[in-house]
């Protein structure tokens, strides 16, 4: 982040010097825009290099989120009960889109004996 700030400031430092030049030596608008474009490109490239590790860390989470969003057509809209509970009902397999397979969730194991507390 500090590199980004230093780069941005270094791009702005020549501006007062440009303002003090003679009209004969003044850069054209096209030259100024080219310098601005080059500086912005360097700044963006530096930003992308610094953000690459964070993007790699979050990529598996985004993949999982996209899988979850892809499964949404297999459910009815949520229902809120009067006591505040929210029900998420799964659509029957016949109504679910054909291109997605949605296996039934495994049933929880039944306890062998009640726990004594």
C-alpha positions as CSV (number, residue, x, y, z in Angstrom):
1,X,0.0,0.0,0.0
2,X,2.9,2.3,0.8
3,X,4.4,1.7,-2.6
4,X,1.1,2.7,-4.2
5,X,1.1,6.0,-2.3
6,X,4.7,6.7,-3.2
7,X,4.1,6.0,-6.8
8,X,1.0,8.3,-6.9
9,X,3.0,11.1,-5.3
10,X,5.9,10.6,-7.7
11,X,3.5,11.1,-10.6
12,X,2.2,14.3,-9.2
13,X,5.6,15.9,-8.3
14,X,6.5,17.0,-11.9
15,X,3.2,19.0,-12.2
16,X,4.5,22.2,-10.6
17,X,7.6,22.1,-12.7
18,X,5.5,21.8,-15.8
19,X,3.5,24.8,-14.8
20,X,6.7,27.0,-14.5
21,X,8.0,26.2,-18.0
22,X,7.9,28.7,-20.9
23,X,5.1,28.5,-23.4
24,X,7.5,27.4,-26.1
25,X,8.6,24.4,-24.0
26,X,5.2,23.6,-22.5
27,X,4.1,20.0,-23.2
28,X,1.1,19.5,-25.4
29,X,-2.1,18.2,-24.0
30,X,-1.5,15.0,-25.8
31,X,1.9,14.6,-24.1
32,X,0.3,15.3,-20.7
33,X,-2.4,12.7,-21.3
34,X,0.1,10.1,-22.4
35,X,2.1,10.7,-19.2
36,X,-1.1,10.4,-17.2
37,X,-2.1,7.2,-19.0
38,X,1.3,5.7,-18.4
39,X,1.3,6.6,-14.8
40,X,-2.2,5.3,-14.2
41,X,-1.2,2.1,-16.0
42,X,1.8,1.6,-13.7
43,X,-0.3,2.4,-10.7
44,X,-2.9,-0.2,-11.7
45,X,-0.3,-2.8,-12.5
46,X,1.3,-2.3,-9.0
47,X,-2.1,-2.5,-7.4
48,X,-2.8,-5.8,-9.2
49,X,0.5,-7.2,-8.1
50,X,-0.2,-6.4,-4.5
51,X,-3.8,-7.8,-4.6
52,X,-2.9,-11.0,-6.4
53,X,-2.2,-13.0,-3.1
54,X,-5.6,-11.8,-1.7
55,X,-7.4,-12.8,-4.9
56,X,-5.8,-16.3,-4.8
57,X,-6.9,-16.7,-1.1
58,X,-10.5,-15.8,-1.8
59,X,-10.8,-17.7,-5.1
60,X,-11.8,-21.0,-3.4
61,X,-14.5,-19.2,-1.5
62,X,-15.9,-17.6,-4.6
63,X,-15.9,-21.0,-6.3
64,X,-17.9,-22.5,-3.4
65,X,-20.3,-19.5,-3.5
66,X,-20.9,-19.9,-7.2
67,X,-21.8,-23.6,-6.5
68,X,-24.2,-22.6,-3.8
69,X,-25.9,-20.0,-6.1
70,X,-26.2,-22.6,-8.8
71,X,-28.1,-24.9,-6.4
72,X,-30.8,-22.2,-5.7
73,X,-33.2,-23.3,-8.4
74,X,-33.6,-26.6,-6.4
75,X,-35.3,-24.8,-3.5
76,X,-38.6,-23.1,-2.9
77,X,-38.5,-19.5,-1.6
78,X,-37.9,-19.3,2.2
79,X,-40.9,-19.4,4.5
80,X,-40.9,-17.5,7.8
81,X,-43.1,-19.1,10.4
82,X,-45.0,-17.1,13.0
83,X,-42.4,-18.2,15.7
84,X,-39.6,-16.8,13.6
85,X,-38.3,-20.1,12.2
86,X,-37.2,-20.0,8.5
87,X,-38.0,-23.0,6.4
88,X,-36.0,-23.8,3.2
89,X,-37.9,-26.5,1.4
90,X,-36.2,-28.5,-1.3
91,X,-38.1,-29.0,-4.6
92,X,-38.8,-32.5,-5.7
93,X,-36.2,-33.9,-8.0
94,X,-38.8,-33.9,-10.9
95,X,-39.2,-30.1,-10.6
96,X,-35.5,-29.3,-10.2
97,X,-33.6,-28.3,-13.3
98,X,-32.3,-31.3,-15.3
99,X,-28.8,-30.0,-15.7
100,X,-28.1,-30.0,-12.0
101,X,-27.9,-33.1,-9.8
102,X,-28.8,-32.5,-6.2
103,X,-28.1,-35.5,-4.0
104,X,-30.3,-36.0,-1.0
105,X,-28.6,-35.0,2.2
106,X,-27.4,-37.9,4.4
107,X,-29.7,-38.7,7.3
108,X,-28.2,-38.2,10.7
109,X,-27.3,-41.3,12.6
110,X,-29.8,-42.5,15.1
111,X,-28.5,-42.6,18.7
112,X,-28.3,-46.1,20.1
113,X,-29.3,-45.2,23.6
114,X,-30.5,-41.9,25.2
115,X,-27.8,-39.9,26.9
116,X,-28.1,-39.6,30.6
117,X,-27.1,-36.2,31.9
